[in-house]
Each structure stands twice: as C-alpha cells, then as structure tokens.
Amino acid sequence: MKRTELLQSPEYWTTKIQLELFSQMEDYMKENNLNRTQLAEKLGVTKGYISQVLNGDFDHRVSKLVELSLAIGVIPQIYFEAVEQCIKEDIMNSFYFDNKKYQQNYFVENIVQDQSTAA
C-alpha cells in the first residue's frame, strides 16, 4: 500500500487514535504507579476492558474515548484536515527528514575524511 493510500485509510486513522489513547493510558499508569487492575478500578471498568484498550483490541464510540481521556486527566482534541493537505504535509516531512539524514551523513563523512587526512 502506498503512503498516500494509507493516509486515506480509515484503519490507519483508527489505529493512530488507538495508539495515542494507549500511550496516554500507559503514561498515566506510570505517573500514578498503577497496574491494570488499579487503573480499571479507578476508571470504573473491568480489567479485561483495560487489557483490550492497552492491547489495541477495541473500537470506541467517541463518547467513550472522551470519558476515558478525561478520567486520566487528558483532553482529546480532534481536528479535521483535508486529505490532500495531510498528504502534502507528509511528503514535505518525509523530504525534510530525508534531507536531514543526508546532511547528517554528509557531515559525519566529512569529519571522518578530515580526521583521516589530518593524521
């Protein structure tokens, strides 16, 4: 699948949101020294449900996403962007990071070359 196709895929965006919720919940558990059972008790859900969330095996209603987020002290902010704009930004970011990697490699190669000629 091409990157532009991926960015237009509902599964990509669902997974991205799931991973962000996972990350937020993991951070909350670490910051508050909670295990899955304790987190489940605090949120008023079952340990199995927490396991589903942390394993990415869920697809929430928006209201549940908001409820869980607020319960761990974060606010989910959703914004909408034109697909074409997202693809354009993704391409620009890829170019930027590829260019940075090239610049870093060029810099390292020149330092190594300068050191070998100086010796």
PAVEX-160678 format. One line per 3 residues: number of its first residue (from 0); for each residue x, y, z of N, C-alpha, C, O, CB. Coordinates in steps of 0.001 Angstrom, whole numbers. Glycine has a CB too. Layout:
NUM) X/Y/Z/X/Y/Z/X/Y/Z/X/Y/Z/X/Y/Z | ...
***
This chain:
0) 849/-1173/0/0/0/0/896/1238/0/1832/1327/795/-967/-3/1225 | 619/2174/-872/1374/3416/-930/1015/4299/265/-73/4195/831/1103/4157/-2258 | 1951/5162/628/1746/6053/1781/491/6916/1585/-270/7108/2533/2990/6959/1992
3) 267/7431/390/-914/8261/149/-2200/7463/327/-3203/8001/797/-864/8861/-1257 | -2179/6183/-43/-3347/5321/168/-3555/5074/1656/-4680/5075/2155/-3180/3978/-581 | -2446/4862/2349/-2507/4629/3790/-3145/5818/4508/-3975/5638/5399/-1100/4365/4350
6) -2756/7025/4120/-3287/8226/4763/-4767/8434/4480/-5417/9239/5147/-2513/9438/4310 | -5302/7725/3507/-6725/7820/3183/-7510/6633/3736/-8707/6500/3478/-6914/7909/1673 | -6840/5780/4490/-7441/4559/5012/-8068/4796/6392/-7399/5311/7288/-6390/3445/5092
9) -9343/4427/6575/-9966/4551/7899/-9214/3749/8963/-9128/4176/10114/-11422/4090/7840 | -8677/2601/8587/-7953/1762/9541/-6715/2471/10075/-6385/2339/11254/-7555/440/8888 | -6034/3216/9223/-4842/3956/9649/-5203/4947/10750/-4541/4994/11787/-4198/4694/8452
12) -6250/5738/10530/-6612/6776/11485/-7196/6183/12758/-6970/6716/13845/-7601/7742/10861 | -7943/5092/12645/-8461/4414/13836/-7304/3899/14677/-7284/4082/15894/-9405/3250/13445 | -6345/3260/14030/-5184/2727/14742/-4360/3840/15364/-3861/3695/16480/-4315/1902/13802
15) -4216/4936/14661/-3451/6068/15200/-4103/6592/16483/-3408/6877/17458/-3345/7205/14149 | -5421/6720/16487/-6136/7176/17680/-6003/6151/18799/-5801/6520/19956/-7626/7430/17362 | -6113/4865/18465/-5966/3814/19470/-4582/3864/20098/-4448/3737/21315/-6216/2433/18850
18) -3558/4048/19284/-2190/4107/19802/-1975/5319/20691/-1248/5241/21681/-1194/4129/18658 | -2595/6430/20350/-2466/7623/21187/-3147/7408/22532/-2603/7784/23571/-3065/8851/20478 | -4335/6803/22521/-5016/6511/23782/-4179/5529/24607/-4031/5706/25816/-6436/5933/23520
21) -3635/4504/23963/-2755/3543/24638/-1589/4272/25304/-1287/4044/26475/-2226/2486/23635 | -946/5142/24549/207/5877/25065/-171/6744/26262/553/6788/27257/813/6744/23966 | -1306/7432/26161/-1754/8275/27266/-2062/7446/28513/-1725/7845/29628/-2989/9075/26852
24) -2694/6305/28322/-3042/5453/29469/-1792/4841/30096/-1690/4749/31319/-4014/4336/29036 | -845/4426/29264/422/3892/29787/1144/4959/30604/1633/4680/31699/1330/3396/28631 | 1214/6181/30074/1859/7275/30798/1164/7530/32130/1818/7731/33153/1860/8554/29950
27) -165/7520/32110/-934/7753/33330/-646/6665/34365/-471/6953/35549/-2441/7806/33015 | -600/5426/33909/-318/4313/34825/1068/4472/35450/1232/4271/36653/-417/2958/34082 | 2059/4830/34644/3426/5003/35156/3509/6166/36131/4091/6042/37209/4406/5225/34002
30) 2915/7314/35742/2969/8505/36590/2281/8302/37930/2675/8896/38933/2342/9673/35875 | 1245/7457/37945/479/7226/39167/764/5876/39802/83/5466/40741/-986/7338/38878 | 1772/5189/39286/2200/3897/39821/1026/2920/39958/808/2327/41015/2877/4091/41179
33) 274/2771/38852/-892/1891/38845/-652/690/37942/15/792/36913/-2142/2654/38389 | -1206/-449/38346/-1223/-1591/37437/-2581/-1596/36722/-3417/-725/36960/-972/-2950/38211 | -2786/-2565/35865/-4031/-2609/35077/-5273/-2754/35962/-6303/-2134/35699/-3976/-3768/34078
36) -5172/-3560/36992/-6311/-3760/37894/-6670/-2456/38602/-7843/-2094/38695/-5996/-4859/38931 | -5656/-1756/39098/-5897/-496/39793/-6464/563/38844/-7347/1334/39217/-4602/11/40434 | -5950/589/37628/-6469/1537/36649/-7930/1243/36343/-8751/2157/36259/-5638/1492/35362
39) -8248/-31/36178/-9632/-429/35900/-10554/23/37030/-11640/547/36781/-9730/-1960/35709 | -10117/-183/38277/-10921/241/39421/-11129/1749/39415/-12236/2229/39657/-10258/-192/40729 | -10072/2488/39139/-10150/3953/39119/-11096/4448/38029/-11818/5425/38225/-8760/4557/38912
42) -11090/3772/36882/-11926/4202/35759/-13328/3597/35799/-14199/3987/35021/-11258/3837/34453 | -13542/2647/36703/-14854/2019/36812/-15170/1062/35675/-16321/921/35262/-15906/3070/36873 | -14126/405/35174/-14299/-586/34109/-13610/-1878/34545/-12949/-1915/35583/-13715/-66/32740
45) -13764/-2919/33763/-13140/-4192/34124/-11671/-4215/33707/-11239/-3466/32831/-13893/-5363/33473 | -10927/-5089/34356/-9528/-5265/33988/-9430/-5767/32546/-8511/-5397/31814/-8826/-6248/34958 | -10377/-6607/32146/-10408/-7103/30770/-10565/-5977/29765/-9958/-5991/28694/-11534/-8102/30598
48) -11384/-5007/30121/-11580/-3862/29232/-10288/-3063/29105/-9916/-2644/28009/-12719/-2961/29748 | -9609/-2854/30225/-8318/-2143/30194/-7320/-2918/29341/-6563/-2323/28573/-7757/-1944/31636 | -7315/-4226/29470/-6422/-5046/28642/-6737/-4870/27160/-5828/-4787/26334/-6537/-6530/29031
51) -8027/-4811/26823/-8408/-4587/25427/-7871/-3249/24935/-7310/-3163/23843/-9938/-4637/25268 | -8043/-2213/25736/-7570/-882/25341/-6058/-895/25157/-5548/-400/24153/-7973/177/26393 | -5346/-1458/26119/-3889/-1441/26070/-3315/-2402/25027/-2159/-2266/24628/-3334/-1781/27426
54) -4113/-3361/24590/-3673/-4268/23526/-4138/-3803/22151/-3849/-4445/21142/-4186/-5677/23792 | -4867/-2674/22116/-5345/-2138/20842/-6510/-2908/20262/-6819/-2768/19079/-4235/-2119/19852 | -7160/-3719/21076/-8260/-4567/20616/-9599/-3922/20965/-10397/-4495/21707/-8161/-5980/21239
57) -9835/-2740/20430/-11078/-2033/20732/-11361/-1030/19627/-10476/-667/18852/-11000/-1324/22110 | -12584/-599/19573/-13011/450/18644/-14115/1217/19362/-15284/833/19318/-13511/-145/17245 | -13732/2301/20019/-14641/3033/20895/-15599/3961/20165/-15347/4413/19048/-13854/3823/21871
60) -16689/4221/20833/-17523/5351/20445/-16760/6603/20872/-15940/6550/21789/-18974/5280/21104 | -17021/7697/20229/-16349/8943/20578/-16616/9302/22030/-15717/9778/22724/-16804/10080/19657 | -17840/9081/22501/-18168/9425/23888/-17314/8629/24879/-16929/9156/25922/-19659/9170/24159
63) -17017/7373/24564/-16175/6550/25449/-14737/7038/25423/-14069/7062/26456/-16235/5063/25038 | -14259/7426/24256/-12914/7981/24135/-12786/9229/25003/-11797/9383/25719/-12588/8313/22660 | -13760/10107/24950/-13748/11327/25757/-13801/10971/27246/-13062/11542/28049/-14940/12248/25376
66) -14657/10047/27605/-14795/9630/29008/-13483/9077/29563/-13047/9476/30643/-15900/8574/29142 | -12858/8165/28830/-11585/7587/29287/-10495/8647/29362/-9714/8674/30313/-11143/6451/28353 | -10444/9503/28379/-9419/10547/28364/-9548/11469/29568/-8565/11746/30256/-9508/11359/27074
69) -10752/11938/29817/-10965/12825/30965/-10646/12122/32279/-10140/12746/33212/-12407/13333/30983 | -10938/10835/32355/-10678/10079/33580/-9189/9986/33893/-8808/9842/35054/-11265/8684/33464 | -8351/10065/32872/-6903/10020/33116/-6278/11408/33025/-5056/11548/33000/-6224/9077/32117
72) -7126/12426/32974/-6634/13798/33065/-6128/14417/31777/-5348/15368/31814/-5564/13847/34040 | -6557/13896/30641/-6165/14488/29361/-7419/14785/28543/-8469/14173/28742/-5204/13543/28576 | -7290/15717/27639/-8411/16102/26787/-8099/15676/25357/-7080/16080/24797/-8684/17639/26868
75) -8961/14872/24770/-8727/14512/23365/-9133/15689/22482/-10251/16196/22581/-9523/13217/22968 | -8240/16105/21642/-8559/17187/20722/-8522/16632/19313/-7489/16159/18840/-7574/18383/20881 | -9639/16695/18666/-9752/16171/17313/-9931/17350/16380/-10755/18230/16628/-10933/15156/17181
78) -9170/17365/15322/-9344/18394/14316/-9447/17717/12958/-9046/16567/12781/-8175/19421/14349 | -9983/18446/12027/-10189/17892/10698/-9326/18655/9706/-9187/19877/9767/-11683/17953/10293 | -8753/17885/8792/-7853/18448/7800/-8156/17782/6462/-8483/16597/6419/-6356/18252/8209
81) -8051/18520/5400/-8267/17945/4075/-7232/16856/3811/-6057/17019/4138/-8198/19040/2982 | -7666/15759/3227/-6764/14635/2944/-5580/15107/2112/-4439/14741/2392/-7515/13500/2208 | -5841/15907/1107/-4759/16396/245/-3728/17205/1031/-2531/17105/762/-5333/17250/-885
84) -4177/18000/1993/-3264/18777/2825/-2416/17843/3688/-1216/18065/3850/-4049/19771/3711 | -3028/16815/4234/-2309/15833/5051/-1230/15136/4226/-100/14969/4684/-3287/14793/5636 | -1586/14734/3015/-622/14064/2127/520/15013/1789/1686/14617/1799/-1315/13572/826
87) 186/16264/1490/1210/17263/1158/2178/17447/2333/3394/17457/2140/548/18620/789 | 1642/17590/3539/2492/17753/4726/3334/16516/4983/4493/16627/5382/1639/18060/5953 | 2764/15343/4759/3500/14098/4945/4680/14029/3977/5780/13630/4360/2571/12885/4748
90) 4452/14413/2738/5523/14423/1741/6605/15425/2132/7796/15132/2029/4962/14759/344 | 6187/16610/2580/7157/17627/2998/7964/17147/4203/9176/17359/4259/6441/18949/3332 | 7310/16509/5159/8025/15978/6322/9001/14888/5913/10120/14826/6423/7039/15432/7357
93) 8581/14035/5000/9476/12976/4520/10694/13594/3847/11824/13159/4069/8738/12029/3537 | 10458/14605/3028/11566/15292/2362/12489/15921/3392/13710/15814/3284/11039/16365/1391 | 11907/16581/4397/12695/17236/5425/13576/16231/6167/14772/16463/6337/11780/17965/6406
96) 12988/15111/6610/13754/14134/7366/14774/13417/6491/15878/13117/6947/12823/13126/8008 | 14417/13139/5235/15390/12539/4321/16550/13491/4090/17706/13069/4043/14727/12170/2982 | 16246/14778/3945/17271/15789/3733/18154/15923/4974/19373/16049/4860/16629/17141/3382
99) 17536/15896/6165/18297/15962/7420/19241/14770/7536/20399/14915/7926/17342/16007/8635 | 18722/13571/7186/19542/12371/7255/20728/12501/6296/21851/12133/6642/18702/11112/6922 | 20479/13023/5094/21549/13233/4123/22577/14209/4679/23781/13970/4590/20982/13752/2787
102) 22092/15321/5259/23002/16321/5813/23842/15735/6939/25039/16007/7025/22220/17532/6318 | 23223/14929/7807/23962/14316/8909/25013/13345/8374/26151/13344/8845/22999/13587/9866 | 24643/12527/7403/25597/11584/6826/26739/12319/6148/27895/11916/6277/24902/10658/5828
105) 26434/13399/5423/27447/14193/4745/28398/14794/5768/29614/14789/5573/26798/15300/3892 | 27838/15315/6870/28623/15920/7928/29559/14884/8558/30748/15151/8736/27703/16535/8992 | 29036/13720/8891/29839/12659/9509/30935/12195/8552/32082/12016/8963/28943/11464/9916
108) 30593/12002/7289/31588/11570/6303/32705/12589/6175/33873/12212/6073/30931/11342/4939 | 32373/13870/6180/33400/14908/6068/34286/14967/7296/35489/15196/7171/32758/16257/5841 | 33724/14768/8482/34535/14749/9702/35496/13579/9661/36681/13735/9958/33643/14667/10960
111) 34996/12399/9292/35849/11219/9209/36948/11447/8185/38109/11118/8429/35023/9969/8846 | 36581/12010/7038/37558/12259/5985/38596/13291/6453/39791/13114/6219/36849/12747/4696 | 38149/14358/7108/39059/15383/7615/40021/14799/8650/41204/15139/8662/38267/16545/8226
114) 39516/13926/9514/40360/13326/10544/41383/12374/9930/42518/12301/10401/39501/12584/11570 | 40997/11651/8894/41930/10701/8281/43007/11426/7481/44139/10949/7406/41176/9720/7375 | 42679/12561/6886/43690/13314/6144/44598/14089/7073/45742/14380/6723/43030/14264/5162
117) 44097/14430/8271/44902/15160/9243/45909/14252/9921/46922/14723/10439/44011/15813/10283 | 45639/12949/9923/46520/12014/10647/47741/11639/9874/48565/10864/10359/45781/10774/11003
***
